[in-house]
């Protein structure tokens, strides 16, 4: 079993892959989410782990588009508590740090901490753990990374400040992806959908009312323009339900009223 992640050992994606699939899992690191999606679609890997939203920073909307474009299927979700730590080469203090680099989502989640250090420049980078690795390998002084405790241990960095995220109860929701629909082994409780509706007055309100009438609880809704249909929008929706049969009837009703429905995944709710 081979699992694709965005990032390198020590990243949060790496942690989720090991937590979900087991410590002996073969993890295939990729630089970008697009490369991760492509690896699953081409069959180079069996599965992928992909961050989709954070409780502080919100949704990673481009990842929904990747799932759609590459025709991938969500078969599970995983919530990981996120603790961000500031780390650098041993022997330095925060006062020695002139620049901090990390993934933009990590920086966004920690901005309040850095308000007390106006002299530190915050720079977006490709991944949390990759910055830690670069600092370690190149012996870069005056530069710190925001990353996990595991990254500090792997790359032998010293933690200068712990739990620097603005909100301590901070979670990232990850989705587990594969190429094909695996078939349902258990009755699902949640679904991720793409729904396209006509650009007419009140069409979104009617869609939401219809879903409410069938007792579907919307936990997320995001919109993006439909490229080939100007001024039309696709809605990426996560919904929870207690009655799977009622959920299926709701999807049929949406289609009967002219909506286009694509199921990204049906799965159990993560905890």
N, C-alpha and C positions, 0 to 999 in steps of 0.2 A: 504494500500500500504506500502510495506516494502522495504527499499533500503539499500544494503550492501555498506560499505565503508572500505577502509584500513585506520586504524587509529581510533582516538577517537574524541569526541566533541572538537572543536577548531582547528582541522586539516583543510587543504585546501579541502580535499575530503568532509568533513562535510559541509563546506561552499557551495560547488558546489551542493551537494544534496539538501540543503535548498533553494538555489537560483533557481534551475531548477524545483524541484517538489513542492516547497512551504514550509512555516515555520512549518506546522503541520505534515510534513512527519515523519514517524517512521524510524529512522536510526539504522541499525544494524552494529556495529563496529566489524571489524576483524583485526587480527594482521598482516596477510600477504595478498598479492595479490592472492596467490594461494587459500587461504581460501575464499576470496571474489568470485573468479571464481567458486569454488566448491559449494558455497551457492546458486548461481544463477542456476547452472546446476542441483542441487538436488531439486530445487523448494522451498528451505527454505526462499528465498526472491523473490520479483517480479522483481527487477531491481538492477543494480550496477553502481557505479561511479568508473572509473579507469583512473588514469593519464597515458598518453601514450607518451607525449613528452613535452619538455620545450624549449623555444626559446633560452636559453643559453646552457643548458646541453645536449640537443639533445634527441633522442628517448630512451624510456625504452623498449628495445628490448625483454626482457623476457615476457613482457605483451602480445605481439603479439602471442607468443608461447602458452600462457595460453588461449587466445581466441580461438586459433586453436584446442588445445587439448581438451578443454571442450565443443567445439561446440557452442560457444556463438554468439550472433548477435548484431552488433552495430546499434542502431536506431537513434542516435544523437551524436553531439559533442558540447563541451562547452569550450570556452576560458576564463580563469580566470587570471586577472592581479595579479601578485605575488609580495607582499611586505614582505620582511623578516625583523624581528626585533630581537634584542638581548635583552634577559630578564633574570632576576634573582630575588632572594628574595629581598624584599625592604631593603633599607639602605646600599646597596653595590654600589661600583663604578667599572668601567671596570678594574681598576688596582687591584682590589681584586679577579678578576676571573682568575683561573688557568686552567680551562677546559671548553670547550664548546661542547655540544652534540646535534646532530640533525640527521635527515634523510640525507644520503649521497648526495642526489641531492641538498638539501638545502645548505649543506656545500660547495659543488662544486660551487654553484651560488654566494657564499659570500667570496670566498678565498682571493680575493684582499683586502677586508676590514681588514682581520686578518694579512696581511703582516706587518701592523704597530704595531702588538702585538705578537712578536715572542715567547714570554713566554707562550702564551695560547696554550694548547694542543687541537687539533680538533679531536673529536671522533665520528665515525658513530654510529647511533642508529636506532631503528626501525621506528620512526615516530617523526615529529616535536612536535605535541601537547602532546604526551605521555611523552616526556622529561620534558616539562613544568609542567605537572601534578605531575610527580615524585619529582621534585625539591620542589614543593609546599607542597605535602603531607609529605615528609620526612624531610622538612626544611633543605635542603642541601645548605650550603654556599660554595662559591668559585667555583661553577659550574653554568654555564648559558646555556640557550636554544636558538636556532634559531627557531622562530615560528611566528604565525600570531598575530596581535593585539587582535583578538578575544580570542586566547589562553591566552594571558596575562590577559585579563579581567576575563575569566572564572576561572583561577587558581591563581588570585590575585598576579601576579608578576609585578615587576617594569621594565619598558623598559629602557635599558641603552643606546641603539642606535637604531635609526629608519632607515628603507630603506637601509639596509646594502648590498643588492644584487649588484653585480658588474655592471650590466646593469639595469638602472632604468625602461626601457620599457621592462619588463620581463613578459612573459605570459606562462602559462602551458595549454596545450590542454588536456582536459578530454574527454573520451568517455562514453556514456551511453549504458549499456548492458542489454540484456534480453536473456531468454533461447531459444525462438523460433522466427522464422521470423514473424513479426507482420502484414505483408501485407502493401502495399504502399497506403497511403491516399493521398499523393501528389507526383508529379513528382520530383525525387531526382536530386541533382546537384553534388553529390559527392559519391564516393564508396571506400571501403577498400577491397582489394583483396589479395588472396594468389595465386601466379602463379608458377607452376613448369615447367621448360623447360628442354629439353634434353641437356646433356653436350657435345655440339658440337661447333666447331669453329664458332664464330660470332652469336651464338644463342641469346645472350642477346641484341646485337645490332639490330638484326632482330625484336625482340620483341618490343624494344623501337621505332623503325622505324614504325612498324605496328600501334602502339598506337598513334604515332604522325600523321600518315596518316588519322586516324579517329578523329583527333582533340581532343584527350584526353590529358589534362594537368596533368602531374605527379607532385604532390606536395611532395611526399616522396617515396623512394624505399630503402628497407633494405633486406639483404640476410642472410639466415641461411642454414647450411648444412641439407640435407635430410638424416635422420639417417639410414633409411633402404636402401638407394641408395648412396653408397660412391661416393664422388666427384660430386654429383648432388646437386643443390641448389634450395631452394624455395625463392621466392621474395615476400615480403610484400609490397604492393603498395597502396598508396592513390592517387586517380585521380579525377579531376574535369572535368565537361563537360557541354556544353550548350544544347546538343541534346541527350536525353535519348535513343532514338531509334538507333542512330548512335553508342552510347556506347554499346548497346546490340549486335549490328552487329560486333563490334570490338571483344567482348568476344567470339563470335561464330567463328570468323576468327582465333583467337588464338588457340582455341580447334581444329579447322580443321588442323592446322599446327603442331599438336601434343602436345600442351601445356595443362596442367591440371589447371583448374581455380576453385577456391572456393571463393564465395562472402562472406566476413565477414559482410558487411553491405552496404546499400544504403540509403542516408539521405541528409538533407539539410546542406549546409555549415554553420559552426558556425561563429559568428561575434566577 
